[in-house]
Amino acid sequence: MDTKNITGEKVEIQQNTDKKPRSRKRSIITFVIVSLLNVGLLTVLWTQLITPRSGQPQADNSSTVGFVSSPLLGKTAPDFSLPILNGNGTKLHLASLKGKVVMVNFWASWCEPCQQEASALQQAWTKWQSKDVVLLGVDGAESESDALNFVHQHGITYQSVRDTIDGGTAISYGATANPETFFINQDGIVVARWIGPISEQNVQAELTKLHVA
């Protein structure tokens, strides 16, 4: 009787010992599977975040240089009436330019990228002004003398206006950096936004879309 009891205990202990490694192995397998699933899910989410939407033009180098999206795309351009630079108080009303393609370029004299693109904009203006394309600069909040020095230094002949002291026009367009250029079609709709120095080739590409070039 004692021997059987002792044997029974040994058998029971052996059975319990066998269960522990199996249970541990099962836990490890479950952990590995769950981990792999999580990694796969994170990979899919990351891919969705970094993959550009099909058909959407992308920035040249980064999200802050080149063609970028804007809430204004496809909508009427915010209207403004601002004093013409060195215009003795005369104001220019954006609405008066409806029926023409308008390039609105936000700039400032202290802005180095603005200095880099100045010659390209002047060349574009010289080339396209005869085709009812208007290039309109919007100077940021600075002294008029600094703005005029910039215009004279770079031989700019297209018209510029002065933004309000609080930069209200730039804010209404969602402009976050100088320079920024918005393309407005003949119906007054914003069709493109460029951040950073824009080239003459970039201008021609946008005007081609508008059947001007």
N, CA, C and O of each residue as an XYZ file, in Angstrom:
852
protein
N       0.835     -1.207      0.000
C       0.000      0.000      0.000
C       0.864      1.249      0.000
O       0.607      2.195     -0.744
N       1.925      1.243      0.870
C       2.819      2.405      0.922
C       3.553      2.594     -0.387
O       3.722      3.719     -0.857
N       3.989      1.492     -0.974
C       4.733      1.578     -2.240
C       3.875      2.178     -3.331
O       4.332      3.015     -4.109
N       2.616      1.742     -3.384
C       1.714      2.284     -4.401
C       1.509      3.776     -4.198
O       1.479      4.551     -5.154
N       1.367      4.168     -2.925
C       1.177      5.602     -2.661
C       2.390      6.413     -3.095
O       2.274      7.493     -3.675
N       3.562      5.850     -2.793
C       4.800      6.545     -3.173
C       4.925      6.608     -4.692
O       5.283      7.644     -5.253
N       4.632      5.510     -5.337
C       4.689      5.476     -6.802
C       3.705      6.452     -7.417
O       3.997      7.134     -8.399
N       2.537      6.497     -6.810
C       1.521      7.428     -7.305
C       1.978      8.857     -7.207
O       1.720      9.654     -8.109
N       2.654      9.199     -6.125
C       3.143     10.560     -5.967
C       4.192     10.864     -7.025
O       4.197     11.956     -7.594
N       5.083      9.907     -7.297
C       6.120     10.110     -8.295
C       5.519     10.353     -9.675
O       5.966     11.209    -10.438
N       4.480      9.558     -9.965
C       3.823      9.710    -11.262
C       3.185     11.086    -11.361
O       3.278     11.750    -12.393
N       2.533     11.509    -10.281
C       1.857     12.799    -10.279
C       2.849     13.944    -10.419
O       2.607     14.914    -11.138
N       3.979     13.811     -9.713
C       5.020     14.839     -9.808
C       5.562     14.911    -11.221
O       5.800     16.006    -11.733
N       5.761     13.783    -11.857
C       6.295     13.735    -13.217
C       5.333     14.382    -14.199
O       5.737     15.083    -15.128
N       4.022     14.124    -13.964
C       3.024     14.712    -14.839
C       3.006     16.230    -14.707
O       2.919     16.942    -15.707
N       3.087     16.726    -13.470
C       3.110     18.165    -13.252
C       4.354     18.797    -13.863
O       4.307     19.900    -14.406
N       5.483     18.063    -13.760
C       6.740     18.565    -14.333
C       6.644     18.666    -15.844
O       7.203     19.591    -16.434
N       5.944     17.729    -16.487
C       5.780     17.753    -17.939
C       4.903     18.906    -18.383
O       5.105     19.459    -19.465
N       3.922     19.281    -17.551
C       2.981     20.333    -17.935
C       3.639     21.707    -17.964
O       3.299     22.540    -18.804
N       4.584     21.950    -17.048
C       5.194     23.273    -16.945
C       5.962     23.670    -18.211
O       5.744     24.775    -18.708
N       6.840     22.838    -18.753
C       7.533     23.215    -19.992
C       6.569     23.426    -21.152
O       6.765     24.321    -21.973
N       5.518     22.592    -21.216
C       4.542     22.744    -22.286
C       3.817     24.087    -22.169
O       3.605     24.781    -23.163
N       3.441     24.437    -20.937
C       2.737     25.698    -20.721
C       3.644     26.883    -21.050
O       3.193     27.859    -21.651
N       4.911     26.805    -20.664
C       5.867     27.874    -20.945
C       6.093     28.007    -22.449
O       6.155     29.119    -22.973
N       6.214     26.889    -23.132
C       6.425     26.894    -24.575
C       5.231     27.510    -25.294
O       5.387     28.267    -26.252
N       4.026     27.168    -24.812
C       2.818     27.715    -25.420
C       2.755     29.235    -25.242
O       2.333     29.951    -26.150
N       3.175     29.726    -24.070
C       3.175     31.165    -23.798
C       4.161     31.897    -24.701
O       3.875     32.982    -25.206
N       5.335     31.278    -24.897
C       6.355     31.889    -25.748
C       5.863     31.989    -27.186
O       6.046     33.013    -27.844
N       5.231     30.910    -27.674
C       4.710     30.904    -29.043
C       3.635     31.979    -29.212
O       3.617     32.701    -30.210
N       2.746     32.076    -28.231
C       1.683     33.085    -28.284
C       2.264     34.491    -28.314
O       1.812     35.352    -29.069
N       3.283     34.708    -27.471
C       3.924     36.026    -27.412
C       4.563     36.396    -28.751
O       4.443     37.526    -29.224
N       5.242     35.423    -29.347
C       5.911     35.666    -30.628
C       4.886     36.006    -31.714
O       5.095     36.935    -32.495
N       3.786     35.262    -31.764
C       2.751     35.491    -32.770
C       2.140     36.882    -32.615
O       1.977     37.607    -33.597
N       1.802     37.252    -31.372
C       1.215     38.562    -31.113
C       2.191     39.677    -31.487
O       1.795     40.699    -32.048
N       3.470     39.469    -31.171
C       4.490     40.470    -31.497
C       4.609     40.663    -33.000
O       4.708     41.789    -33.488
N       4.598     39.541    -33.737
C       4.692     39.625    -35.196
C       3.482     40.341    -35.793
O       3.620     41.119    -36.737
N       2.317     40.082    -35.249
C       1.109     40.747    -35.728
C       1.183     42.247    -35.480
O       0.796     43.041    -36.338
N       1.680     42.636    -34.308
C       1.804     44.055    -33.981
C       2.799     44.752    -34.916
O       2.563     45.867    -35.382
N       3.919     44.064    -35.177
C       4.924     44.629    -36.079
C       4.334     44.813    -37.473
O       4.560     45.834    -38.122
N       3.577     43.815    -37.927
C       2.955     43.905    -39.243
C       1.966     45.051    -39.328
O       1.914     45.763    -40.331
N       1.169     45.231    -38.260
C       0.185     46.306    -38.236
C       0.864     47.667    -38.264
O       0.438     48.564    -38.991
N       1.928     47.819    -37.467
C       2.660     49.081    -37.433
C       3.296     49.385    -38.786
O       3.343     50.538    -39.215
N       3.782     48.345    -39.450
C       4.396     48.532    -40.778
C       3.379     49.044    -41.776
O       3.668     49.950    -42.558
N       2.175     48.459    -41.751
C       1.112     48.888    -42.665
C       0.732     50.347    -42.407
O       0.573     51.130    -43.343
N       0.587     50.706    -41.120
C       0.215     52.068    -40.779
C       1.287     53.060    -41.201
O       0.971     54.128    -41.725
N       2.541     52.720    -40.980
C       3.645     53.592    -41.356
C       3.707     53.777    -42.868
O       3.956     54.879    -43.357
N       3.481     52.701    -43.596
C       3.492     52.778    -45.061
C       2.412     53.710    -45.560
O       2.630     54.475    -46.500
N       1.234     53.652    -44.930
C       0.127     54.515    -45.336
C       0.451     55.983    -45.085
O       0.049     56.859    -45.849
N       1.190     56.239    -43.994
C       1.519     57.612    -43.645
C       2.535     58.233    -44.584
O       2.448     59.418    -44.904
N       3.505     57.432    -45.030
C       4.585     57.996    -45.840
C       4.349     57.860    -47.334
O       5.083     58.448    -48.128
N       3.343     57.100    -47.732
C       3.081     56.927    -49.163
C       2.270     58.096    -49.690
O       1.192     58.359    -49.156
N       2.730     58.818    -50.716
C       1.981     59.952    -51.273
C       0.687     59.491    -51.907
O       0.596     58.372    -52.412
N      -0.296     60.339    -51.881
C      -1.559     60.032    -52.557
C      -1.320     60.033    -54.053
O      -0.622     60.895    -54.586
N      -1.905     59.061    -54.718
C      -1.714     58.955    -56.164
C      -2.318     60.160    -56.859
O      -3.398     60.631    -56.503
N      -1.588     60.657    -57.872
C      -2.073     61.787    -58.649
C      -1.801     63.126    -58.024
O      -2.107     64.150    -58.636
N      -1.229     63.172    -56.809
C      -0.962     64.436    -56.157
C       0.470     64.863    -56.410
O       1.387     64.126    -56.045
N       0.710     66.032    -57.024
C       2.076     66.489    -57.235
C       2.776     66.634    -55.900
O       2.171     67.050    -54.912
N       4.055     66.289    -55.872
C       4.805     66.317    -54.629
C       5.838     67.423    -54.635
O       6.234     67.923    -55.688
N       6.268     67.797    -53.440
C       7.292     68.811    -53.304
C       8.584     68.345    -53.941
O       8.855     67.145    -54.003
N       9.386     69.296    -54.418
C      10.625     68.958    -55.088
C      11.577     68.194    -54.173
O      12.087     67.139    -54.552
N      11.822     68.726    -52.956
C      12.804     68.121    -52.065
C      12.229     67.688    -50.728
O      12.673     66.691    -50.159
N      11.262     68.409    -50.225
C      10.695     68.079    -48.921
C       9.300     68.653    -48.856
O       8.797     69.212    -49.830
N       8.667     68.509    -47.678
C       7.302     68.985    -47.529
C       7.245     70.504    -47.483
O       6.156     71.074    -47.531
N       8.401     71.181    -47.389
C       8.398     72.631    -47.292
C       9.018     73.308    -48.506
O       9.204     74.525    -48.495
N       9.339     72.565    -49.536
C       9.915     73.153    -50.736
C       9.250     72.544    -51.967
O       9.210     71.324    -52.120
N       8.727     73.404    -52.846
C       8.099     72.916    -54.063
C       6.587     73.016    -54.003
O       6.032     73.812    -53.244
N       5.923     72.194    -54.817
C       4.459     72.177    -54.843
C       3.945     71.545    -53.551
O       4.374     70.452    -53.182
N       3.043     72.218    -52.871
C       2.452     71.665    -51.647
C       0.940     71.847    -51.700
O       0.420     72.666    -52.458
N       0.263     71.080    -50.893
C      -1.192     71.172    -50.859
C      -1.615     72.421    -50.093
O      -0.814     73.043    -49.395
N      -2.880     72.771    -50.238
C      -3.430     73.928    -49.543
C      -4.943     73.769    -49.445
O      -5.574     73.282    -50.383
N      -5.531     74.173    -48.325
C      -6.991     74.135    -48.203
C      -7.686     75.023    -49.234
O      -8.883     74.878    -49.483
N      -6.916     75.953    -49.837
C      -7.504     76.876    -50.803
C      -7.625     76.289    -52.199
O      -8.348     76.835    -53.031
N      -6.938     75.198    -52.471
C      -6.969     74.630    -53.820
C      -8.400     74.295    -54.226
O      -9.113     73.587    -53.516
N      -8.802     74.815    -55.378
C     -10.163     74.576    -55.861
C     -11.178     75.561    -55.304
O     -12.371     75.454    -55.587
N     -10.705     76.526    -54.508
C     -11.616     77.503    -53.913
C     -11.278     78.916    -54.403
O     -10.195     79.164    -54.932
N     -12.221     79.821    -54.215
C     -12.000     81.212    -54.612
C     -10.872     81.822    -53.794
O     -10.828     81.675    -52.573
N      -9.968     82.501    -54.471
C      -8.834     83.127    -53.787
C      -9.326     84.223    -52.844
O     -10.184     85.018    -53.226
N      -8.804     84.279    -51.629
C      -9.191     85.357    -50.698
C      -8.922     86.730    -51.328
O      -7.821     87.003    -51.807
N      -9.919     87.559    -51.318
C      -9.789     88.870    -51.939
C      -9.011     89.818    -51.017
O      -8.976     89.625    -49.802
N      -8.405     90.819    -51.596
C      -7.714     91.836    -50.794
C      -7.606     93.121    -51.595
O      -7.682     93.120    -52.824
N      -7.430     94.189    -50.888
C      -7.189     95.500    -51.489
C      -6.046     96.120    -50.704
O      -6.223     96.508    -49.549
N      -4.868     96.215    -51.325
C      -3.665     96.639    -50.619
C      -2.971     97.769    -51.369
O      -3.080     97.870    -52.591
N      -2.251     98.623    -50.628
C      -1.549     99.741    -51.269
C      -0.401     99.272    -52.156
O       0.380     98.403    -51.768
N      -0.308     99.846    -53.332
C       0.765     99.514    -54.262
C       2.078    100.084    -53.731
O       2.128    101.219    -53.258
N       3.124     99.294    -53.814
C       4.437     99.733    -53.359
C       4.861    100.965    -54.147
O       4.934    100.942    -55.376
N       5.136    102.032    -53.421
C       5.517    103.317    -54.024
C       4.415    103.866    -54.930
O       4.673    104.533    -55.932
N       3.181    103.560    -54.540
C       2.042    104.006    -55.351
C       1.336    105.202    -54.781
O       0.236    105.542    -55.215
N       1.968    105.868    -53.785
C       1.393    107.067    -53.176
C      -0.025    106.831    -52.653
O      -0.908    107.678    -52.788
N      -0.210    105.661    -52.054
C      -1.496    105.369    -51.421
C      -2.492    104.667    -52.316
O      -3.531    104.213    -51.835
N      -2.209    104.562    -53.603
C      -3.127    103.877    -54.517
C      -3.192    102.393    -54.170
O      -2.167    101.757    -53.928
N      -4.393    101.854    -54.149
C      -4.565    100.446    -53.790
C      -4.893     99.579    -55.005
O      -5.472    100.047    -55.985
N      -4.519     98.334    -54.917
C      -4.861     97.360    -55.959
C      -5.829     96.347    -55.370
O      -5.592     95.780    -54.304
N      -6.930     96.131    -56.092
C      -7.974     95.207    -55.661
C      -7.842     93.908    -56.459
O      -7.942     93.921    -57.686
N      -7.620     92.800    -55.773
C      -7.424     91.525    -56.472
C      -8.601     91.194    -57.383
O      -8.411     90.679    -58.485
N      -9.807     91.487    -56.930
C     -11.010     91.167    -57.715
C     -10.994     91.833    -59.080
O     -11.636     91.350    -60.013
N     -10.266     92.938    -59.207
C     -10.222     93.660    -60.492
C      -9.422     92.890    -61.538
O      -9.461     93.229    -62.721
N      -8.693     91.851    -61.109
C      -7.859     91.075    -62.023
C      -8.553     89.803    -62.515
O      -7.950     89.005    -63.231
N      -9.806     89.616    -62.136
C     -10.530     88.422    -62.562
C     -10.628     88.391    -64.080
O     -10.875     89.414    -64.719
N     -10.433     87.213    -64.648
C     -10.396     87.063    -66.095
C      -8.975     86.877    -66.585
O      -8.744     86.552    -67.749
N      -8.014     87.089    -65.674
C      -6.612     86.875    -65.986
C      -6.024     85.822    -65.047
O      -6.534     85.602    -63.948
N      -4.958     85.183    -65.487
C      -4.222     84.284    -64.598
C      -3.350     85.158    -63.703
O      -2.612     86.016    -64.187
N      -3.442     84.936    -62.405
C      -2.694     85.757    -61.451
C      -1.752     84.892    -60.629
O      -2.154     83.865    -60.083
N      -0.509     85.312    -60.546
C       0.469     84.683    -59.661
C       0.685     85.626    -58.484
O       1.191     86.735    -58.656
N       0.302     85.188    -57.294
C       0.487     85.997    -56.084
C       1.713     85.464    -55.346
O       1.731     84.328    -54.872
N       2.728     86.309    -55.264
C       4.001     85.898    -54.663
C       4.248     86.665    -53.363
O       4.391     87.887    -53.375
N       4.298     85.943    -52.250
C       4.573     86.560    -50.952
C       6.094     86.608    -50.740
O       6.777     85.590    -50.848
N       6.610     87.804    -50.439
C       8.049     87.960    -50.308
C       8.395     89.012    -49.259
O       7.523     89.700    -48.728
N       9.692     89.115    -48.978
C      10.211     90.147    -48.085
C      11.667     90.393    -48.457
O      12.349     89.485    -48.933
N      12.136     91.595    -48.247
C      13.485     91.955    -48.681
C      14.572     91.201    -47.922
O      15.653     90.962    -48.462
N      14.297     90.828    -46.687
C      15.298     90.147    -45.851
C      15.346     88.643    -46.115
O      16.186     87.935    -45.560
N      14.448     88.168    -46.958
C      14.306     86.725    -47.214
C      15.305     86.286    -48.294
O      15.193     86.696    -49.449
N      16.280     85.451    -47.913
C      17.299     84.995    -48.864
C      16.707     84.181    -50.023
O      17.083     84.416    -51.171
N      15.794     83.234    -49.764
C      15.179     82.509    -50.885
C      14.436     83.441    -51.847
O      14.353     83.170    -53.045
N      13.894     84.548    -51.308
C      13.216     85.520    -52.175
C      14.221     86.165    -53.117
O      13.921     86.425    -54.282
N      15.415     86.418    -52.598
C      16.481     86.988    -53.426
C      16.899     85.994    -54.505
O      17.223     86.387    -55.626
N      16.891     84.700    -54.164
C      17.294     83.661    -55.111
C      16.316     83.549    -56.280
O      16.732     83.283    -57.408
N      15.022     83.750    -56.024
C      14.023     83.551    -57.072
C      13.677     84.833    -57.829
O      12.951     84.791    -58.823
N      14.195     85.974    -57.361
C      13.790     87.261    -57.928
C      14.031     87.338    -59.433
O      13.154     87.779    -60.175
N      15.191     86.920    -59.884
C      15.497     87.012    -61.315
C      14.603     86.080    -62.132
O      14.182     86.430    -63.234
N      14.311     84.882    -61.586
C      13.454     83.921    -62.291
C      12.042     84.472    -62.435
O      11.418     84.313    -63.484
N      11.537     85.117    -61.394
C      10.200     85.705    -61.466
C      10.162     86.850    -62.469
O       9.206     86.989    -63.231
N      11.207     87.665    -62.461
C      11.256     88.783    -63.407
C      11.278     88.273    -64.841
O      10.599     88.821    -65.708
N      12.053     87.233    -65.090
C      12.118     86.655    -66.433
C      10.771     86.067    -66.849
O      10.333     86.227    -67.989
N      10.120     85.382    -65.901
C       8.804     84.798    -66.185
C       7.799     85.897    -66.514
O       6.992     85.762    -67.434
N       7.858     86.981    -65.752
C       6.942     88.097    -65.970
C       7.164     88.723    -67.345
O       6.210     89.024    -68.063
N       8.416     88.914    -67.699
C       8.745     89.485    -69.012
C       8.212     88.611    -70.142
O       7.784     89.111    -71.182
N       8.244     87.303    -69.924
C       7.836     86.361    -70.960
C       6.326     86.236    -71.085
O       5.810     86.108    -72.196
N       5.601     86.270    -69.956
C       4.184     85.935    -69.980
C       3.219     87.102    -69.814
O       2.008     86.904    -69.921
N       3.702     88.286    -69.560
C       2.794     89.416    -69.306
C       1.922     89.740    -70.515
O       0.825     90.277    -70.366
N       2.408     89.415    -71.705
C       1.635     89.722    -72.912
C       0.475     88.748    -73.123
O      -0.337     88.929    -74.031
N       0.400     87.713    -72.279
C      -0.656     86.707    -72.433
C      -1.659     86.770    -71.285
O      -2.201     85.750    -70.859
N      -1.893     87.968    -70.800
C      -2.863     88.198    -69.724
C      -2.506     87.442    -68.450
O      -3.390     86.974    -67.733
N      -1.213     87.324    -68.170
C      -0.746     86.749    -66.909
C      -0.252     87.897    -66.045
O       0.567     88.707    -66.479
N      -0.757     87.961    -64.813
C      -0.353     89.022    -63.892
C       0.488     88.419    -62.778
O       0.071     87.465    -62.122
N       1.665     88.975    -62.570
C       2.510     88.586    -61.444
C       2.413     89.698    -60.417
O       2.777     90.842    -60.690
N       1.924     89.360    -59.244
C       1.701     90.358    -58.203
C       2.451     89.957    -56.938
O       2.170     88.921    -56.336
N       3.404     90.787    -56.546
C       4.136     90.532    -55.309
C       3.385     91.102    -54.122
O       2.757     92.156    -54.221
N       3.451     90.399    -52.995
C       2.872     90.908    -51.747
C       4.004     90.976    -50.729
O       4.457     89.958    -50.206
N       4.450     92.206    -50.460
C       5.565     92.412    -49.546
C       5.095     92.304    -48.098
O       4.035     92.814    -47.735
N       5.902     91.633    -47.281
C       5.556     91.470    -45.876
C       5.699     92.773    -45.104
O       6.060     93.813    -45.655
N       5.407     92.687    -43.825
C       5.448     93.877    -42.980
C       6.893     94.335    -42.763
O       7.622     93.755    -41.957
N       7.294     95.368    -43.481
C       8.625     95.960    -43.347
C       8.566     97.382    -43.865
O       7.544     97.806    -44.403
N       9.640     98.114    -43.710
C       9.638     99.500    -44.172
C       9.557     99.535    -45.694
O      10.079     98.657    -46.381
N       8.894    100.564    -46.203
C       8.751    100.686    -47.652
C      10.102    100.914    -48.320
O      10.316    100.493    -49.457
N      10.999    101.574    -47.622
C      12.323    101.832    -48.197
C      13.093    100.535    -48.412
O      13.773    100.379    -49.426
N      12.991     99.598    -47.461
C      13.666     98.303    -47.619
C      13.078     97.540    -48.802
O      13.804     96.925    -49.583
N      11.766     97.590    -48.922
C      11.096     96.896    -50.027
C      11.500     97.498    -51.367
O      11.761     96.768    -52.324
N      11.554     98.823    -51.440
C      11.924     99.486    -52.694
C      13.378     99.212    -53.065
O      13.706     99.064    -54.243
N      14.241     99.146    -52.064
C      15.645     98.815    -52.332
C      15.755     97.425    -52.960
O      16.553     97.204    -53.871
N      14.943     96.495    -52.459
C      14.930     95.131    -52.991
C      14.477     95.143    -54.455
O      15.085     94.499    -55.311
N      13.416     95.875    -54.723
C      12.870     95.967    -56.084
C      13.903     96.540    -57.044
O      14.103     96.005    -58.135
N      14.558     97.625    -56.645
C      15.553     98.262    -57.508
C      16.782     97.382    -57.688
O      17.332     97.284    -58.785
N      17.207     96.744    -56.606
C      18.405     95.905    -56.649
C      18.255     94.757    -57.631
O      19.212     94.391    -58.313
N      17.049     94.183    -57.708
C      16.826     93.006    -58.559
C      16.148     93.358    -59.883
O      15.774     92.466    -60.644
N      15.991     94.634    -60.155
C      15.426     95.045    -61.436
C      14.009     94.552    -61.652
O      13.641     94.202    -62.774
N      13.207     94.520    -60.596
C      11.838     94.005    -60.679
C      10.906     95.058    -61.293
O      10.863     96.205    -60.848
N      10.170     94.647    -62.310
C       9.244     95.571    -62.977
C       7.775     95.199    -62.755
O       6.883     95.994    -63.048
N       7.522     93.978    -62.233
C       6.126     93.622    -61.956
C       5.690     94.326    -60.673
O       6.517     94.727    -59.854
N       4.394     94.465    -60.520
C       3.847     95.257    -59.430
C       3.846     94.488    -58.097
O       3.659     93.272    -58.059
N       4.058     95.226    -57.031
C       3.976     94.658    -55.688
C       3.096     95.544    -54.820
O       3.032     96.760    -55.000
N       2.429     94.909    -53.885
C       1.622     95.637    -52.905
C       2.173     95.338    -51.524
O       2.945     94.397    -51.342
N       1.772     96.144    -50.557
C       2.254     95.974    -49.184
C       1.170     95.346    -48.322
O       0.044     95.838    -48.257
N       1.526     94.256    -47.665
C       0.564     93.580    -46.789
C       0.291     94.452    -45.564
O       1.024     95.403    -45.291
N      -0.754     94.121    -44.843
C      -1.083     94.851    -43.623
C       0.003     94.616    -42.566
O       0.808     93.694    -42.696
N       0.022     95.429    -41.550
C       1.052     95.333    -40.514
C       1.040     93.968    -39.846
O       2.091     93.432    -39.493
N      -0.150     93.407    -39.674
C      -0.247     92.089    -39.023
C      -0.131     90.936    -40.002
O      -0.335     89.782    -39.626
N       0.198     91.236    -41.274
C       0.330     90.165    -42.265
C      -0.977     89.461    -42.550
O      -0.999     88.258    -42.813
N      -2.062     90.206    -42.498
C      -3.388     89.605    -42.646
C      -3.619     88.884    -43.960
O      -4.300     87.859    -43.989
N      -3.066     89.400    -45.044
C      -3.270     88.759    -46.347
C      -2.555     87.416    -46.404
O      -3.118     86.424    -46.868
N      -1.315     87.389    -45.932
C      -0.563     86.131    -45.892
C      -1.285     85.103    -45.030
O      -1.333     83.919    -45.365
N      -1.838     85.564    -43.931
C      -2.573     84.660    -43.034
C      -3.802     84.094    -43.735
O      -4.100     82.906    -43.613
N      -4.510     84.940    -44.466
C      -5.731     84.481    -45.145
C      -5.427     83.434    -46.217
O      -6.282     82.610    -46.544
N      -4.212     83.466    -46.763
C      -3.794     82.483    -47.759
C      -3.121     81.266    -47.119
O      -2.811     80.287    -47.799
N      -2.902     81.341    -45.816
C      -2.242     80.226    -45.138
C      -0.757     80.169    -45.439
O      -0.129     79.123    -45.280
N      -0.185     81.299    -45.879
C       1.246     81.344    -46.188
C       2.041     81.220    -44.891
O       1.835     81.982    -43.946
N       2.936     80.264    -44.861
C       3.697     79.989    -43.634
C       5.172     80.338    -43.761
O       5.896     80.310    -42.765
N       5.633     80.666    -44.963
C       7.047     80.982    -45.153
C       7.213     81.823    -46.404
O       6.403     81.756    -47.329
N       8.267     82.611    -46.420
C       8.603     83.375    -47.630
C       9.731     82.670    -48.364
O      10.661     82.177    -47.726
N       9.672     82.611    -49.694
C       8.548     83.045    -50.532
C       7.516     81.934    -50.705
O       7.821     80.748    -50.573
N       6.306     82.345    -51.001
C       5.242     81.415    -51.405
C       4.543     82.017    -52.613
O       4.340     83.229    -52.695
N       4.184     81.158    -53.539
C       3.526     81.625    -54.766
C       2.234     80.848    -54.996
O       2.227     79.617    -55.004
N       1.152     81.580    -55.181
C      -0.156     80.976    -55.448
C      -0.559     81.301    -56.879
O      -0.416     82.434    -57.339
N      -1.068     80.283    -57.578
C      -1.555     80.472    -58.948
C      -3.081     80.512    -58.915
O      -3.726     79.621    -58.363
N      -3.641     81.554    -59.510
C      -5.087     81.757    -59.528
C      -5.546     81.793    -60.978
O      -5.006     82.555    -61.780
N      -6.536     80.977    -61.321
C      -6.963     80.918    -62.723
C      -7.878     82.082    -63.099
O      -8.157     82.962    -62.284
N      -8.333     82.067    -64.338
C      -9.134     83.184    -64.859
C     -10.454     83.364    -64.118
O     -11.048     84.441    -64.165
N     -10.916     82.318    -63.432
C     -12.172     82.413    -62.681
C     -11.959     82.796    -61.228
O     -12.901     82.815    -60.435
N     -10.720     83.100    -60.885
C     -10.436     83.508    -59.509
C     -10.271     82.344    -58.545
O     -10.384     82.523    -57.332
N     -10.004     81.145    -59.074
C      -9.856     79.947    -58.245
C      -8.373     79.618    -58.045
O      -7.589     79.655    -58.993
N      -8.003     79.303    -56.823
C      -6.621     78.914    -56.530
C      -6.381     77.508    -57.076
O      -7.121     76.579    -56.751
N      -5.364     77.353    -57.893
C      -5.109     76.056    -58.527
C      -3.752     75.457    -58.137
O      -3.512     74.274    -58.377
N      -2.873     76.253    -57.544
C      -1.558     75.715    -57.170
C      -0.918     76.595    -56.106
O      -1.169     77.796    -56.018
N      -0.086     75.952    -55.310
C       0.679     76.663    -54.273
C       2.101     76.126    -54.264
O       2.322     74.916    -54.221
N       3.052     77.034    -54.304
C       4.471     76.666    -54.255
C       5.134     77.350    -53.071
O       4.922     78.539    -52.831
N       5.941     76.592    -52.332
C       6.722     77.151    -51.236
C       8.195     77.106    -51.617
O       8.669     76.120    -52.181
N       8.913     78.180    -51.306
C      10.335     78.228    -51.620
C      10.573     78.866    -52.970
O       9.620     79.201    -53.675
N      11.836     79.041    -53.343
C      12.158     79.677    -54.625
C      11.543     78.906    -55.792
O      11.741     77.698    -55.921
N      10.813     79.599    -56.619
C      10.183     78.972    -57.767
C      11.004     79.301    -59.013
O      11.489     80.423    -59.159
N      11.157     78.349    -59.893
C      11.955     78.558    -61.102
C      11.056     78.949    -62.273
O       9.833     78.815    -62.210
N      11.681     79.428    -63.328
C      10.926     79.781    -64.526
C      10.259     78.543    -65.118
O       9.168     78.626    -65.682
N      10.929     77.387    -64.985
C      10.352     76.129    -65.481
C       9.103     75.749    -64.679
O       8.126     75.250    -65.238
N       9.147     75.992    -63.362
C       7.977     75.718    -62.522
C       6.805     76.589    -62.950
O       5.669     76.124    -63.044
N       7.096     77.849    -63.205
C       6.054     78.787    -63.638
C       5.445     78.325    -64.953
O       4.224     78.314    -65.108
N       6.292     77.945    -65.891
C       5.797     77.505    -67.192
C       4.938     76.253    -67.061
O       3.928     76.111    -67.750
N       5.344     75.340    -66.169
C       4.570     74.107    -65.971
C       3.159     74.427    -65.469
O       2.188     73.830    -65.933
N       3.044     75.357    -64.532
C       1.730     75.709    -64.008
C       0.893     76.455    -65.049
O      -0.314     76.237    -65.157
N       1.536     77.326    -65.803
C       0.806     78.072    -66.828
C       0.342     77.158    -67.962
O      -0.689     77.401    -68.589
N       1.119     76.105    -68.213
C       0.714     75.127    -69.234
C      -0.578     74.437    -68.824
O      -1.450     74.189    -69.657
N      -0.696     74.126    -67.533
C      -1.940     73.513    -67.029
C      -3.134     74.422    -67.245
O      -4.262     73.965    -67.428
N      -2.862     75.724    -67.222
C      -3.935     76.705    -67.389
C      -4.105     77.113    -68.849
O      -4.833     78.054    -69.167
N      -3.418     76.384    -69.730
C      -3.523     76.610    -71.174
C      -3.073     78.014    -71.572
O      -3.611     78.612    -72.505
N      -2.091     78.523    -70.857
C      -1.536     79.831    -71.179
C      -0.241     79.658    -71.951
O      -0.015     80.325    -72.960
N       0.616     78.746    -71.467
C       1.920     78.545    -72.115
C       1.755     77.819    -73.434
O       2.742     77.559    -74.123
